Amino acid sequence: ITLRGKVLPIGGLREKSIAAHRSGIKTICIPKDNLKNLDEIPAIVKEELKIVPCSTIEDVLKVAVVESVECK
């Protein structure tokens, strides 16, 4: 994330999403620029994870803070 709140692309999306799945995480935020890498993620992982593409920190916070508060 830049100082201005822009979410930058990441490397290793496949490995990171598999690790999240194995850890029991149900929702992950990914940079919108990494949408082209979704085909690298195994189908079973994509089916069981909610993958939210984000372009700004506000998008991330909506998922990370608002959804976790609503769940409680």
CHARMM internal coordinates of N, CA and C (Angstrom, degrees):
IC EDIT
DIST 1 N 1 CA 1.4536
DIST 1 CA 1 C 1.5233
ANGL 1 N 1 CA 1 C 107.24
DIST 1 C 2 N 1.3250
ANGL 1 CA 1 C 2 N 115.38
DIHE 1 N 1 CA 1 C 2 N 131.44
DIST 2 N 2 CA 1.4587
ANGL 1 C 2 N 2 CA 119.54
DIHE 1 CA 1 C 2 N 2 CA 179.39
DIST 2 CA 2 C 1.5324
ANGL 2 N 2 CA 2 C 110.45
DIHE 1 C 2 N 2 CA 2 C -78.77
DIST 2 C 3 N 1.3299
ANGL 2 CA 2 C 3 N 116.67
DIHE 2 N 2 CA 2 C 3 N 172.72
DIST 3 N 3 CA 1.4623
ANGL 2 C 3 N 3 CA 121.15
DIHE 2 CA 2 C 3 N 3 CA 177.66
DIST 3 CA 3 C 1.5276
ANGL 3 N 3 CA 3 C 111.81
DIHE 2 C 3 N 3 CA 3 C -64.69
DIST 3 C 4 N 1.3074
ANGL 3 CA 3 C 4 N 116.32
DIHE 3 N 3 CA 3 C 4 N -23.05
DIST 4 N 4 CA 1.4688
ANGL 3 C 4 N 4 CA 120.27
DIHE 3 CA 3 C 4 N 4 CA 178.88
DIST 4 CA 4 C 1.5267
ANGL 4 N 4 CA 4 C 112.62
DIHE 3 C 4 N 4 CA 4 C -92.94
DIST 4 C 5 N 1.3346
ANGL 4 CA 4 C 5 N 117.25
DIHE 4 N 4 CA 4 C 5 N 2.09
DIST 5 N 5 CA 1.4577
ANGL 4 C 5 N 5 CA 120.87
DIHE 4 CA 4 C 5 N 5 CA 174.34
DIST 5 CA 5 C 1.5097
ANGL 5 N 5 CA 5 C 115.86
DIHE 4 C 5 N 5 CA 5 C 93.43
DIST 5 C 6 N 1.3227
ANGL 5 CA 5 C 6 N 118.54
DIHE 5 N 5 CA 5 C 6 N 10.70
DIST 6 N 6 CA 1.4607
ANGL 5 C 6 N 6 CA 120.95
DIHE 5 CA 5 C 6 N 6 CA 178.22
DIST 6 CA 6 C 1.5323
ANGL 6 N 6 CA 6 C 109.31
DIHE 5 C 6 N 6 CA 6 C -83.50
DIST 6 C 7 N 1.3268
ANGL 6 CA 6 C 7 N 116.40
DIHE 6 N 6 CA 6 C 7 N 134.54
DIST 7 N 7 CA 1.4562
ANGL 6 C 7 N 7 CA 121.52
DIHE 6 CA 6 C 7 N 7 CA 178.65
DIST 7 CA 7 C 1.5234
ANGL 7 N 7 CA 7 C 108.32
DIHE 6 C 7 N 7 CA 7 C -87.03
DIST 7 C 8 N 1.3238
ANGL 7 CA 7 C 8 N 116.97
DIHE 7 N 7 CA 7 C 8 N 121.47
DIST 8 N 8 CA 1.4622
ANGL 7 C 8 N 8 CA 122.77
DIHE 7 CA 7 C 8 N 8 CA -177.11
DIST 8 CA 8 C 1.5385
ANGL 8 N 8 CA 8 C 110.15
DIHE 7 C 8 N 8 CA 8 C -92.78
DIST 8 C 9 N 1.3383
ANGL 8 CA 8 C 9 N 117.71
DIHE 8 N 8 CA 8 C 9 N 156.44
DIST 9 N 9 CA 1.4633
ANGL 8 C 9 N 9 CA 120.89
DIHE 8 CA 8 C 9 N 9 CA 177.77
DIST 9 CA 9 C 1.5309
ANGL 9 N 9 CA 9 C 111.85
DIHE 8 C 9 N 9 CA 9 C -63.47
DIST 9 C 10 N 1.3218
ANGL 9 CA 9 C 10 N 115.32
DIHE 9 N 9 CA 9 C 10 N 154.10
DIST 10 N 10 CA 1.4647
ANGL 9 C 10 N 10 CA 121.54
DIHE 9 CA 9 C 10 N 10 CA -179.34
DIST 10 CA 10 C 1.5187
ANGL 10 N 10 CA 10 C 109.54
DIHE 9 C 10 N 10 CA 10 C -120.99
DIST 10 C 11 N 1.3090
ANGL 10 CA 10 C 11 N 115.76
DIHE 10 N 10 CA 10 C 11 N 163.87
DIST 11 N 11 CA 1.4542
ANGL 10 C 11 N 11 CA 121.96
DIHE 10 CA 10 C 11 N 11 CA 173.24
DIST 11 CA 11 C 1.5211
ANGL 11 N 11 CA 11 C 108.90
DIHE 10 C 11 N 11 CA 11 C -105.36
DIST 11 C 12 N 1.3060
ANGL 11 CA 11 C 12 N 117.06
DIHE 11 N 11 CA 11 C 12 N 157.34
DIST 12 N 12 CA 1.4535
ANGL 11 C 12 N 12 CA 121.52
DIHE 11 CA 11 C 12 N 12 CA 176.14
DIST 12 CA 12 C 1.5130
ANGL 12 N 12 CA 12 C 114.23
DIHE 11 C 12 N 12 CA 12 C 73.57
DIST 12 C 13 N 1.3245
ANGL 12 CA 12 C 13 N 117.17
DIHE 12 N 12 CA 12 C 13 N 31.97
DIST 13 N 13 CA 1.4633
ANGL 12 C 13 N 13 CA 120.43
DIHE 12 CA 12 C 13 N 13 CA -178.71
DIST 13 CA 13 C 1.5275
ANGL 13 N 13 CA 13 C 111.80
DIHE 12 C 13 N 13 CA 13 C -58.98
DIST 13 C 14 N 1.3075
ANGL 13 CA 13 C 14 N 116.72
DIHE 13 N 13 CA 13 C 14 N -39.92
DIST 14 N 14 CA 1.4738
ANGL 13 C 14 N 14 CA 120.73
DIHE 13 CA 13 C 14 N 14 CA -179.67
DIST 14 CA 14 C 1.5263
ANGL 14 N 14 CA 14 C 110.48
DIHE 13 C 14 N 14 CA 14 C -59.79
DIST 14 C 15 N 1.3167
ANGL 14 CA 14 C 15 N 116.70
DIHE 14 N 14 CA 14 C 15 N -51.07
DIST 15 N 15 CA 1.4610
ANGL 14 C 15 N 15 CA 121.66
DIHE 14 CA 14 C 15 N 15 CA -177.89
DIST 15 CA 15 C 1.5222
ANGL 15 N 15 CA 15 C 111.65
DIHE 14 C 15 N 15 CA 15 C -65.12
DIST 15 C 16 N 1.3100
ANGL 15 CA 15 C 16 N 116.85
DIHE 15 N 15 CA 15 C 16 N -40.19
DIST 16 N 16 CA 1.4610
ANGL 15 C 16 N 16 CA 121.09
DIHE 15 CA 15 C 16 N 16 CA -178.69
DIST 16 CA 16 C 1.5227
ANGL 16 N 16 CA 16 C 111.13
DIHE 15 C 16 N 16 CA 16 C -68.51
DIST 16 C 17 N 1.3257
ANGL 16 CA 16 C 17 N 117.65
DIHE 16 N 16 CA 16 C 17 N -39.04
DIST 17 N 17 CA 1.4618
ANGL 16 C 17 N 17 CA 119.87
DIHE 16 CA 16 C 17 N 17 CA 179.34
DIST 17 CA 17 C 1.5324
ANGL 17 N 17 CA 17 C 111.25
DIHE 16 C 17 N 17 CA 17 C -70.49
DIST 17 C 18 N 1.3210
ANGL 17 CA 17 C 18 N 117.72
DIHE 17 N 17 CA 17 C 18 N -37.41
DIST 18 N 18 CA 1.4679
ANGL 17 C 18 N 18 CA 120.95
DIHE 17 CA 17 C 18 N 18 CA 176.24
DIST 18 CA 18 C 1.5223
ANGL 18 N 18 CA 18 C 110.03
DIHE 17 C 18 N 18 CA 18 C -64.04
DIST 18 C 19 N 1.3335
ANGL 18 CA 18 C 19 N 117.62
DIHE 18 N 18 CA 18 C 19 N -42.23
DIST 19 N 19 CA 1.4630
ANGL 18 C 19 N 19 CA 121.39
DIHE 18 CA 18 C 19 N 19 CA 178.43
DIST 19 CA 19 C 1.5263
ANGL 19 N 19 CA 19 C 111.06
DIHE 18 C 19 N 19 CA 19 C -63.25
DIST 19 C 20 N 1.3171
ANGL 19 CA 19 C 20 N 117.36
DIHE 19 N 19 CA 19 C 20 N -41.03
DIST 20 N 20 CA 1.4675
ANGL 19 C 20 N 20 CA 120.84
DIHE 19 CA 19 C 20 N 20 CA 177.81
DIST 20 CA 20 C 1.5302
ANGL 20 N 20 CA 20 C 110.08
DIHE 19 C 20 N 20 CA 20 C -62.97
DIST 20 C 21 N 1.3175
ANGL 20 CA 20 C 21 N 116.69
DIHE 20 N 20 CA 20 C 21 N -43.11
DIST 21 N 21 CA 1.4592
ANGL 20 C 21 N 21 CA 121.61
DIHE 20 CA 20 C 21 N 21 CA 179.10
DIST 21 CA 21 C 1.5284
ANGL 21 N 21 CA 21 C 110.87
DIHE 20 C 21 N 21 CA 21 C -61.58
DIST 21 C 22 N 1.3053
ANGL 21 CA 21 C 22 N 116.90
DIHE 21 N 21 CA 21 C 22 N -45.56
DIST 22 N 22 CA 1.4718
ANGL 21 C 22 N 22 CA 121.49
DIHE 21 CA 21 C 22 N 22 CA 179.75
DIST 22 CA 22 C 1.5235
ANGL 22 N 22 CA 22 C 111.66
DIHE 21 C 22 N 22 CA 22 C -64.33
DIST 22 C 23 N 1.3236
ANGL 22 CA 22 C 23 N 116.90
DIHE 22 N 22 CA 22 C 23 N -29.86
DIST 23 N 23 CA 1.4648
ANGL 22 C 23 N 23 CA 121.41
DIHE 22 CA 22 C 23 N 23 CA -179.31
DIST 23 CA 23 C 1.5214
ANGL 23 N 23 CA 23 C 112.70
DIHE 22 C 23 N 23 CA 23 C -82.10
DIST 23 C 24 N 1.3183
ANGL 23 CA 23 C 24 N 117.31
DIHE 23 N 23 CA 23 C 24 N -5.53
DIST 24 N 24 CA 1.4562
ANGL 23 C 24 N 24 CA 120.83
DIHE 23 CA 23 C 24 N 24 CA 178.74
DIST 24 CA 24 C 1.5096
ANGL 24 N 24 CA 24 C 115.00
DIHE 23 C 24 N 24 CA 24 C 90.59
DIST 24 C 25 N 1.3145
ANGL 24 CA 24 C 25 N 117.13
DIHE 24 N 24 CA 24 C 25 N 8.80
DIST 25 N 25 CA 1.4666
ANGL 24 C 25 N 25 CA 121.13
DIHE 24 CA 24 C 25 N 25 CA 177.36
DIST 25 CA 25 C 1.5255
ANGL 25 N 25 CA 25 C 108.30
DIHE 24 C 25 N 25 CA 25 C -71.52
DIST 25 C 26 N 1.3226
ANGL 25 CA 25 C 26 N 116.72
DIHE 25 N 25 CA 25 C 26 N 138.27
DIST 26 N 26 CA 1.4652
ANGL 25 C 26 N 26 CA 121.71
DIHE 25 CA 25 C 26 N 26 CA -176.29
DIST 26 CA 26 C 1.5255
ANGL 26 N 26 CA 26 C 113.43
DIHE 25 C 26 N 26 CA 26 C -102.38
DIST 26 C 27 N 1.3332
ANGL 26 CA 26 C 27 N 117.79
DIHE 26 N 26 CA 26 C 27 N -24.27
DIST 27 N 27 CA 1.4649
ANGL 26 C 27 N 27 CA 122.23
DIHE 26 CA 26 C 27 N 27 CA -176.71
DIST 27 CA 27 C 1.5209
ANGL 27 N 27 CA 27 C 109.42
DIHE 26 C 27 N 27 CA 27 C -132.62
DIST 27 C 28 N 1.3415
ANGL 27 CA 27 C 28 N 116.32
DIHE 27 N 27 CA 27 C 28 N 133.53
DIST 28 N 28 CA 1.4631
ANGL 27 C 28 N 28 CA 120.63
DIHE 27 CA 27 C 28 N 28 CA 174.30
DIST 28 CA 28 C 1.5191
ANGL 28 N 28 CA 28 C 109.48
DIHE 27 C 28 N 28 CA 28 C -129.62
DIST 28 C 29 N 1.3155
ANGL 28 CA 28 C 29 N 115.53
DIHE 28 N 28 CA 28 C 29 N 147.16
DIST 29 N 29 CA 1.4651
ANGL 28 C 29 N 29 CA 122.21
DIHE 28 CA 28 C 29 N 29 CA 173.96
DIST 29 CA 29 C 1.5176
ANGL 29 N 29 CA 29 C 106.91
DIHE 28 C 29 N 29 CA 29 C -102.54
DIST 29 C 30 N 1.3253
ANGL 29 CA 29 C 30 N 115.65
DIHE 29 N 29 CA 29 C 30 N 132.56
DIST 30 N 30 CA 1.4581
ANGL 29 C 30 N 30 CA 120.32
DIHE 29 CA 29 C 30 N 30 CA 176.61
DIST 30 CA 30 C 1.5273
ANGL 30 N 30 CA 30 C 109.01
DIHE 29 C 30 N 30 CA 30 C -126.02
DIST 30 C 31 N 1.3197
ANGL 30 CA 30 C 31 N 117.70
DIHE 30 N 30 CA 30 C 31 N 153.22
DIST 31 N 31 CA 1.4645
ANGL 30 C 31 N 31 CA 119.85
DIHE 30 CA 30 C 31 N 31 CA 175.22
DIST 31 CA 31 C 1.5298
ANGL 31 N 31 CA 31 C 110.85
DIHE 30 C 31 N 31 CA 31 C -64.55
DIST 31 C 32 N 1.3177
ANGL 31 CA 31 C 32 N 116.87
DIHE 31 N 31 CA 31 C 32 N 141.06
DIST 32 N 32 CA 1.4661
ANGL 31 C 32 N 32 CA 120.48
DIHE 31 CA 31 C 32 N 32 CA 178.56
DIST 32 CA 32 C 1.5254
ANGL 32 N 32 CA 32 C 111.69
DIHE 31 C 32 N 32 CA 32 C -58.06
DIST 32 C 33 N 1.3294
ANGL 32 CA 32 C 33 N 116.64
DIHE 32 N 32 CA 32 C 33 N -31.04
DIST 33 N 33 CA 1.4613
ANGL 32 C 33 N 33 CA 120.20
DIHE 32 CA 32 C 33 N 33 CA 179.77
DIST 33 CA 33 C 1.5265
ANGL 33 N 33 CA 33 C 112.33
DIHE 32 C 33 N 33 CA 33 C -67.60
DIST 33 C 34 N 1.3234
ANGL 33 CA 33 C 34 N 118.03
DIHE 33 N 33 CA 33 C 34 N -13.95
DIST 34 N 34 CA 1.4568
ANGL 33 C 34 N 34 CA 121.96
DIHE 33 CA 33 C 34 N 34 CA 179.16
DIST 34 CA 34 C 1.5376
ANGL 34 N 34 CA 34 C 112.65
DIHE 33 C 34 N 34 CA 34 C -95.63
DIST 34 C 35 N 1.3168
ANGL 34 CA 34 C 35 N 118.89
DIHE 34 N 34 CA 34 C 35 N 5.81
DIST 35 N 35 CA 1.4678
ANGL 34 C 35 N 35 CA 120.49
DIHE 34 CA 34 C 35 N 35 CA 179.23
DIST 35 CA 35 C 1.5252
ANGL 35 N 35 CA 35 C 111.43
DIHE 34 C 35 N 35 CA 35 C -58.54
DIST 35 C 36 N 1.3279
ANGL 35 CA 35 C 36 N 117.04
DIHE 35 N 35 CA 35 C 36 N -31.53
DIST 36 N 36 CA 1.4656
ANGL 35 C 36 N 36 CA 120.45
DIHE 35 CA 35 C 36 N 36 CA -179.94
DIST 36 CA 36 C 1.5277
ANGL 36 N 36 CA 36 C 112.09
DIHE 35 C 36 N 36 CA 36 C -66.45
DIST 36 C 37 N 1.3417
ANGL 36 CA 36 C 37 N 117.35
DIHE 36 N 36 CA 36 C 37 N -17.59
DIST 37 N 37 CA 1.4616
ANGL 36 C 37 N 37 CA 121.83
DIHE 36 CA 36 C 37 N 37 CA -178.95
DIST 37 CA 37 C 1.5264
ANGL 37 N 37 CA 37 C 113.35
DIHE 36 C 37 N 37 CA 37 C -91.01
DIST 37 C 38 N 1.3143
ANGL 37 CA 37 C 38 N 118.39
DIHE 37 N 37 CA 37 C 38 N -0.12
DIST 38 N 38 CA 1.4655
ANGL 37 C 38 N 38 CA 120.64
DIHE 37 CA 37 C 38 N 38 CA -178.09
DIST 38 CA 38 C 1.5234
ANGL 38 N 38 CA 38 C 112.73
DIHE 37 C 38 N 38 CA 38 C -63.12
DIST 38 C 39 N 1.3296
ANGL 38 CA 38 C 39 N 117.49
DIHE 38 N 38 CA 38 C 39 N -27.11
DIST 39 N 39 CA 1.4670
ANGL 38 C 39 N 39 CA 119.84
DIHE 38 CA 38 C 39 N 39 CA -179.76
DIST 39 CA 39 C 1.5360
ANGL 39 N 39 CA 39 C 111.98
DIHE 38 C 39 N 39 CA 39 C -68.19
DIST 39 C 40 N 1.3338
ANGL 39 CA 39 C 40 N 118.10
DIHE 39 N 39 CA 39 C 40 N -15.86
DIST 40 N 40 CA 1.4627
ANGL 39 C 40 N 40 CA 122.00
DIHE 39 CA 39 C 40 N 40 CA 178.28
DIST 40 CA 40 C 1.5320
ANGL 40 N 40 CA 40 C 112.42
DIHE 39 C 40 N 40 CA 40 C -80.16
DIST 40 C 41 N 1.3283
ANGL 40 CA 40 C 41 N 116.71
DIHE 40 N 40 CA 40 C 41 N -19.06
DIST 41 N 41 CA 1.4667
ANGL 40 C 41 N 41 CA 121.50
DIHE 40 CA 40 C 41 N 41 CA -177.84
DIST 41 CA 41 C 1.5300
ANGL 41 N 41 CA 41 C 108.75
DIHE 40 C 41 N 41 CA 41 C -80.39
DIST 41 C 42 N 1.3449
ANGL 41 CA 41 C 42 N 117.74
DIHE 41 N 41 CA 41 C 42 N 133.57
DIST 42 N 42 CA 1.4607
ANGL 41 C 42 N 42 CA 120.36
DIHE 41 CA 41 C 42 N 42 CA 178.78
DIST 42 CA 42 C 1.5352
ANGL 42 N 42 CA 42 C 111.76
DIHE 41 C 42 N 42 CA 42 C -58.16
DIST 42 C 43 N 1.3316
ANGL 42 CA 42 C 43 N 116.50
DIHE 42 N 42 CA 42 C 43 N 146.01
DIST 43 N 43 CA 1.4639
ANGL 42 C 43 N 43 CA 122.05
DIHE 42 CA 42 C 43 N 43 CA -175.63
DIST 43 CA 43 C 1.5293
ANGL 43 N 43 CA 43 C 112.38
DIHE 42 C 43 N 43 CA 43 C -58.49
DIST 43 C 44 N 1.3220
ANGL 43 CA 43 C 44 N 117.71
DIHE 43 N 43 CA 43 C 44 N -41.10
DIST 44 N 44 CA 1.4659
ANGL 43 C 44 N 44 CA 120.60
DIHE 43 CA 43 C 44 N 44 CA -178.53
DIST 44 CA 44 C 1.5210
ANGL 44 N 44 CA 44 C 111.18
DIHE 43 C 44 N 44 CA 44 C -62.16
DIST 44 C 45 N 1.3174
ANGL 44 CA 44 C 45 N 116.96
DIHE 44 N 44 CA 44 C 45 N -36.04
DIST 45 N 45 CA 1.4708
ANGL 44 C 45 N 45 CA 121.10
DIHE 44 CA 44 C 45 N 45 CA 179.05
DIST 45 CA 45 C 1.5289
ANGL 45 N 45 CA 45 C 109.07
DIHE 44 C 45 N 45 CA 45 C -70.39
DIST 45 C 46 N 1.3234
ANGL 45 CA 45 C 46 N 118.00
DIHE 45 N 45 CA 45 C 46 N -43.38
DIST 46 N 46 CA 1.4673
ANGL 45 C 46 N 46 CA 121.23
DIHE 45 CA 45 C 46 N 46 CA 179.34
DIST 46 CA 46 C 1.5204
ANGL 46 N 46 CA 46 C 111.56
DIHE 45 C 46 N 46 CA 46 C -63.43
DIST 46 C 47 N 1.3113
ANGL 46 CA 46 C 47 N 117.30
DIHE 46 N 46 CA 46 C 47 N -35.46
DIST 47 N 47 CA 1.4644
ANGL 46 C 47 N 47 CA 120.69
DIHE 46 CA 46 C 47 N 47 CA -179.46
DIST 47 CA 47 C 1.5242
ANGL 47 N 47 CA 47 C 111.92
DIHE 46 C 47 N 47 CA 47 C -68.93
DIST 47 C 48 N 1.3251
ANGL 47 CA 47 C 48 N 117.00
DIHE 47 N 47 CA 47 C 48 N -35.40
DIST 48 N 48 CA 1.4551
ANGL 47 C 48 N 48 CA 120.61
DIHE 47 CA 47 C 48 N 48 CA -174.04
DIST 48 CA 48 C 1.5225
ANGL 48 N 48 CA 48 C 114.27
DIHE 47 C 48 N 48 CA 48 C -95.14
DIST 48 C 49 N 1.3286
ANGL 48 CA 48 C 49 N 117.56
DIHE 48 N 48 CA 48 C 49 N -10.39
DIST 49 N 49 CA 1.4654
ANGL 48 C 49 N 49 CA 121.70
DIHE 48 CA 48 C 49 N 49 CA 177.87
DIST 49 CA 49 C 1.5212
ANGL 49 N 49 CA 49 C 110.02
DIHE 48 C 49 N 49 CA 49 C -105.38
DIST 49 C 50 N 1.3196
ANGL 49 CA 49 C 50 N 116.01
DIHE 49 N 49 CA 49 C 50 N 142.62
DIST 50 N 50 CA 1.4582
ANGL 49 C 50 N 50 CA 120.51
DIHE 49 CA 49 C 50 N 50 CA 168.73
DIST 50 CA 50 C 1.5261
ANGL 50 N 50 CA 50 C 105.17
DIHE 49 C 50 N 50 CA 50 C -91.79
DIST 50 C 51 N 1.3276
ANGL 50 CA 50 C 51 N 116.80
DIHE 50 N 50 CA 50 C 51 N 114.85
DIST 51 N 51 CA 1.4603
ANGL 50 C 51 N 51 CA 121.96
DIHE 50 CA 50 C 51 N 51 CA -177.25
DIST 51 CA 51 C 1.5261
ANGL 51 N 51 CA 51 C 108.44
DIHE 50 C 51 N 51 CA 51 C -105.19
DIST 51 C 52 N 1.3346
ANGL 51 CA 51 C 52 N 115.51
DIHE 51 N 51 CA 51 C 52 N 118.80
DIST 52 N 52 CA 1.4646
ANGL 51 C 52 N 52 CA 121.72
DIHE 51 CA 51 C 52 N 52 CA -176.52
DIST 52 CA 52 C 1.5203
ANGL 52 N 52 CA 52 C 109.19
DIHE 51 C 52 N 52 CA 52 C -111.85
DIST 52 C 53 N 1.3420
ANGL 52 CA 52 C 53 N 117.82
DIHE 52 N 52 CA 52 C 53 N 113.39
DIST 53 N 53 CA 1.4672
ANGL 52 C 53 N 53 CA 119.96
DIHE 52 CA 52 C 53 N 53 CA 176.27
DIST 53 CA 53 C 1.5353
ANGL 53 N 53 CA 53 C 110.34
DIHE 52 C 53 N 53 CA 53 C -75.84
DIST 53 C 54 N 1.3300
ANGL 53 CA 53 C 54 N 116.52
DIHE 53 N 53 CA 53 C 54 N 134.88
DIST 54 N 54 CA 1.4671
ANGL 53 C 54 N 54 CA 121.86
DIHE 53 CA 53 C 54 N 54 CA -177.13
DIST 54 CA 54 C 1.5255
ANGL 54 N 54 CA 54 C 109.92
DIHE 53 C 54 N 54 CA 54 C -130.43
DIST 54 C 55 N 1.3333
ANGL 54 CA 54 C 55 N 115.22
DIHE 54 N 54 CA 54 C 55 N 143.69
DIST 55 N 55 CA 1.4631
ANGL 54 C 55 N 55 CA 119.08
DIHE 54 CA 54 C 55 N 55 CA 176.92
DIST 55 CA 55 C 1.5280
ANGL 55 N 55 CA 55 C 111.85
DIHE 54 C 55 N 55 CA 55 C -115.92
DIST 55 C 56 N 1.3432
ANGL 55 CA 55 C 56 N 117.47
DIHE 55 N 55 CA 55 C 56 N -18.28
DIST 56 N 56 CA 1.4618
ANGL 55 C 56 N 56 CA 120.84
DIHE 55 CA 55 C 56 N 56 CA 178.62
DIST 56 CA 56 C 1.5306
ANGL 56 N 56 CA 56 C 110.01
DIHE 55 C 56 N 56 CA 56 C -134.98
DIST 56 C 57 N 1.3200
ANGL 56 CA 56 C 57 N 115.78
DIHE 56 N 56 CA 56 C 57 N 165.44
DIST 57 N 57 CA 1.4605
ANGL 56 C 57 N 57 CA 121.45
DIHE 56 CA 56 C 57 N 57 CA 178.55
DIST 57 CA 57 C 1.5291
ANGL 57 N 57 CA 57 C 110.43
DIHE 56 C 57 N 57 CA 57 C -63.40
DIST 57 C 58 N 1.3262
ANGL 57 CA 57 C 58 N 117.43
DIHE 57 N 57 CA 57 C 58 N -30.09
DIST 58 N 58 CA 1.4641
ANGL 57 C 58 N 58 CA 120.08
DIHE 57 CA 57 C 58 N 58 CA 177.81
DIST 58 CA 58 C 1.5223
ANGL 58 N 58 CA 58 C 111.03
DIHE 57 C 58 N 58 CA 58 C -62.22
DIST 58 C 59 N 1.3361
ANGL 58 CA 58 C 59 N 116.66
DIHE 58 N 58 CA 58 C 59 N -39.01
DIST 59 N 59 CA 1.4676
ANGL 58 C 59 N 59 CA 121.11
DIHE 58 CA 58 C 59 N 59 CA 177.31
DIST 59 CA 59 C 1.5261
ANGL 59 N 59 CA 59 C 110.67
DIHE 58 C 59 N 59 CA 59 C -62.61
DIST 59 C 60 N 1.3109
ANGL 59 CA 59 C 60 N 115.91
DIHE 59 N 59 CA 59 C 60 N -42.03
DIST 60 N 60 CA 1.4681
ANGL 59 C 60 N 60 CA 121.23
DIHE 59 CA 59 C 60 N 60 CA -179.52
DIST 60 CA 60 C 1.5245
ANGL 60 N 60 CA 60 C 109.91
DIHE 59 C 60 N 60 CA 60 C -65.67
DIST 60 C 61 N 1.3220
ANGL 60 CA 60 C 61 N 116.98
DIHE 60 N 60 CA 60 C 61 N -45.43
DIST 61 N 61 CA 1.4574
ANGL 60 C 61 N 61 CA 120.71
DIHE 60 CA 60 C 61 N 61 CA -177.89
DIST 61 CA 61 C 1.5257
ANGL 61 N 61 CA 61 C 112.38
DIHE 60 C 61 N 61 CA 61 C -65.14
DIST 61 C 62 N 1.3257
ANGL 61 CA 61 C 62 N 117.37
DIHE 61 N 61 CA 61 C 62 N -33.83
DIST 62 N 62 CA 1.4640
ANGL 61 C 62 N 62 CA 120.28
DIHE 61 CA 61 C 62 N 62 CA 176.77
DIST 62 CA 62 C 1.5172
ANGL 62 N 62 CA 62 C 110.70
DIHE 61 C 62 N 62 CA 62 C -59.68
DIST 62 C 63 N 1.3073
ANGL 62 CA 62 C 63 N 116.38
DIHE 62 N 62 CA 62 C 63 N -39.86
DIST 63 N 63 CA 1.4566
ANGL 62 C 63 N 63 CA 121.06
DIHE 62 CA 62 C 63 N 63 CA -179.62
DIST 63 CA 63 C 1.5220
ANGL 63 N 63 CA 63 C 110.79
DIHE 62 C 63 N 63 CA 63 C -78.61
DIST 63 C 64 N 1.3192
ANGL 63 CA 63 C 64 N 116.73
DIHE 63 N 63 CA 63 C 64 N -47.70
DIST 64 N 64 CA 1.4613
ANGL 63 C 64 N 64 CA 121.15
DIHE 63 CA 63 C 64 N 64 CA -172.18
DIST 64 CA 64 C 1.5340
ANGL 64 N 64 CA 64 C 112.41
DIHE 63 C 64 N 64 CA 64 C -72.68
DIST 64 C 65 N 1.3240
ANGL 64 CA 64 C 65 N 117.67
DIHE 64 N 64 CA 64 C 65 N -39.45
DIST 65 N 65 CA 1.4611
ANGL 64 C 65 N 65 CA 119.99
DIHE 64 CA 64 C 65 N 65 CA -174.69
DIST 65 CA 65 C 1.5172
ANGL 65 N 65 CA 65 C 111.62
DIHE 64 C 65 N 65 CA 65 C -97.88
DIST 65 C 66 N 1.3100
ANGL 65 CA 65 C 66 N 117.68
DIHE 65 N 65 CA 65 C 66 N -50.97
DIST 66 N 66 CA 1.4638
ANGL 65 C 66 N 66 CA 121.07
DIHE 65 CA 65 C 66 N 66 CA -174.60
DIST 66 CA 66 C 1.5248
ANGL 66 N 66 CA 66 C 110.69
DIHE 65 C 66 N 66 CA 66 C -65.06
DIST 66 C 67 N 1.3175
ANGL 66 CA 66 C 67 N 118.58
DIHE 66 N 66 CA 66 C 67 N -47.22
DIST 67 N 67 CA 1.4604
ANGL 66 C 67 N 67 CA 120.16
DIHE 66 CA 66 C 67 N 67 CA -178.36
DIST 67 CA 67 C 1.5230
ANGL 67 N 67 CA 67 C 111.50
DIHE 66 C 67 N 67 CA 67 C -67.27
DIST 67 C 68 N 1.3218
ANGL 67 CA 67 C 68 N 118.42
DIHE 67 N 67 CA 67 C 68 N -36.52
DIST 68 N 68 CA 1.4663
ANGL 67 C 68 N 68 CA 119.54
DIHE 67 CA 67 C 68 N 68 CA -179.83
DIST 68 CA 68 C 1.5252
ANGL 68 N 68 CA 68 C 110.85
DIHE 67 C 68 N 68 CA 68 C -70.14
DIST 68 C 69 N 1.3197
ANGL 68 CA 68 C 69 N 118.82
DIHE 68 N 68 CA 68 C 69 N -32.05
DIST 69 N 69 CA 1.4653
ANGL 68 C 69 N 69 CA 122.08
DIHE 68 CA 68 C 69 N 69 CA 177.07
DIST 69 CA 69 C 1.5225
ANGL 69 N 69 CA 69 C 109.40
DIHE 68 C 69 N 69 CA 69 C -71.93
DIST 69 C 70 N 1.3274
ANGL 69 CA 69 C 70 N 117.91
DIHE 69 N 69 CA 69 C 70 N -39.57
DIST 70 N 70 CA 1.4583
ANGL 69 C 70 N 70 CA 121.72
DIHE 69 CA 69 C 70 N 70 CA -179.49
DIST 70 CA 70 C 1.5307
ANGL 70 N 70 CA 70 C 111.44
DIHE 69 C 70 N 70 CA 70 C -66.16
DIST 70 C 71 N 1.3200
ANGL 70 CA 70 C 71 N 117.38
DIHE 70 N 70 CA 70 C 71 N -29.72
DIST 71 N 71 CA 1.4634
ANGL 70 C 71 N 71 CA 121.69
DIHE 70 CA 70 C 71 N 71 CA -178.79
DIST 71 CA 71 C 1.5221
ANGL 71 N 71 CA 71 C 111.86
DIHE 70 C 71 N 71 CA 71 C -71.25
DIST 71 C 72 N 1.3099
ANGL 71 CA 71 C 72 N 118.10
DIHE 71 N 71 CA 71 C 72 N -25.13
DIST 72 N 72 CA 1.4769
ANGL 71 C 72 N 72 CA 120.89
DIHE 71 CA 71 C 72 N 72 CA -175.02
DIST 72 CA 72 C 1.4741
ANGL 72 N 72 CA 72 C 113.16
DIHE 71 C 72 N 72 CA 72 C -87.15
END
COOR INIT
IC SEED 1 N 1 CA 1 C
IC BUILD
